[in-house]
Amino acid sequence: MTLDTALQALAVIIPVAALATVVTEIVTRDPRILWEIVTDVRAMARPDRHGPANSNRPGRSTDRRAA
């Protein structure tokens, strides 16, 4: 295996492994949310998905003025 082929393989293996890690994390924490993500991407993208209970958590704000 040449260096070029090894780098190409790493360029594919690393993102695939990262994606597998994310999917595994989702499945182990709450398997029901995986189906929600797959079926309704727009609802997952809305910021009010978790409701007001999580809105006051520090470090979760996307408002640049708060920084």
C-alpha positions, 0 to 999 in steps of 0.5 A, spaced: 500 500 500 502 506 497 502 512 502 497 515 497 492 509 498 493 509 505 491 517 506 485 516 501 483 510 506 484 514 512 480 520 508 474 515 508 475 511 514 475 517 519 469 520 517 465 513 517 468 511 524 465 518 526 459 517 523 458 511 526 460 513 533 455 519 533 449 514 531 451 509 536 451 515 541 444 516 539 442 509 539 444 508 546 441 514 549 435 514 546 433 510 540 426 513 539 430 520 537 433 516 531 427 515 528 425 522 529 431 525 526 430 520 520 423 522 519 422 529 521 429 533 519 425 540 520 422 539 527 429 537 529 432 543 526 427 548 530 430 551 536 424 550 540 424 542 540 426 541 547 422 547 550 423 552 555 426 547 560 433 547 557 433 554 554 436 557 560 442 552 560 449 556 560 453 555 554 447 553 550 445 560 547 447 561 540 446 569 541 453 572 539 451 578 544 451 574 550 458 572 549 
